[in-house]
Amino acid sequence: MSWTSLLTLPTDIFRVPPVSERLPFDGYTLLAYTLPPCLAYLVVALLVILPGTRMLRIALWPLIALLAFRAAVYVDFTGGNPQRTVLNLDFALLMFSFVIRMLEWTLQKDPLKRHLRPSGSSPSIFMDALDLSTNLRGVGWNWSKSLRFPPDKRPTSRLWFIIYILLSAWFHRFVCGVIHLAVQAFSPETFTVLSGGTIFDATLPLLIRYIRSSILSVLVAFAIYAVMQMNYDIGTFFGVTVLQQDPAQWPPVFDKPWKADSLRDFWGYRWHQLFRRTFIVVGGWPLGSLFGHMGYVVGTFLGSGIYHNIVVVMINQNVEWWCMILSFGMMGVGIIFEHVFTRMTGRQVGGLMGRVWTMAWLLVWGSVMVDGFARAGMFASASVFETAVPAKGIVDYYVTGFDGWLKACAS
């Protein structure tokens, strides 16, 4: 083997192949690629709640990480339809989350302990492991004591709770579908093709260009909110009905993020905290150990940037890697600014001016993130929100008319 081959070996091993080179998802790839890392994930969840298993977890993690990477990049879930690349993306994010959670469990010195179980249920180590593997926020576990949950105003009756969850899932599915149609209607020639395109229309004057890109960014933000709420509702339904979990184990995931009056309030509480621990493990802990609290904050957001960069890479490897790192990294910088403001003035960021500051900072750097998604071709992915299709004509009519009016203002 030549020196050139040795130098390129890591790149060859960790190369993300195009969809055309992947194996189709079938019975063979299910058993040989997909199931092994999923079952290993459950095994590690069991080991981390048992004493005396740390060395075994340390020995297993590299192998399981390679199995997860192998499954994430070599199995194609699109069924031959390039517009369903989002399915490959979802599975890759799932494998990434598995690897990072298992890394945290590998580093854990003491066994994790559960202190909240469904009423009337007897302790079961296997059910505890299953709960831990699906419990992203650590509800009822000793590792999430500092996490604050939104107030729960959902029905207390189990039956009405389930009905409420189903209606919520359907509603947010419809909302996300309508927004998806609206975004595509703004620029059918770029947002409906897999090659993608920027949200910044260079043919428009600067002011109109950024008003238009800001509208698109806000729409995408609400679409992300809706799809995350829908997915959480589906997970809640599965947990409460199939696993017979207590609804208290599934507290609300959002708390009106549009009411945030500081970046700390938005990212630390009102926005969903589902991947908070993942981002902390990836970036917060390493940089925090080197640079203290500031390193912890910025590192956590850089970890989020790495996570979201996987979204872009899995769809289009030609999009620059910096767009996600920059946009999320600047969220951390904004929180540092708030900390400095409090230290200098003795006052917390809040009130009307705090809300203006928060939304302005989110809009500026959020637009960079949304542009990365747009240029990757993410908006062209086939929509799974078919309930919104009947509204397509209405959405197209009003969005096209509004966009035409906006462009006419520039002439």
Salt bridges, closest charged atoms under 4 A:
GLU21 OE1 - ARG15 NH2 2.82
GLU104 OE2 - ARG277 NE 2.53
ASP128 OD1 - ARG114 NH1 2.76
ASP128 OD2 - ARG117 NH2 2.71
ASP131 OD1 - ARG114 NH2 3.49
ASP152 OD1 - ARG154 NE 2.89
ASP255 OD2 - ARG270 NH1 3.83
ASP265 OD2 - ARG270 NE 2.88
GLU320 OE1 - ARG375 NH1 2.59
ASP371 OD2 - ARG375 NE 2.87
ASP396 OD2 - LYS392 NZ 3.20
ASP403 OD1 - ARG212 NE 2.84
ASP403 OD2 - LYS407 NZ 3.51
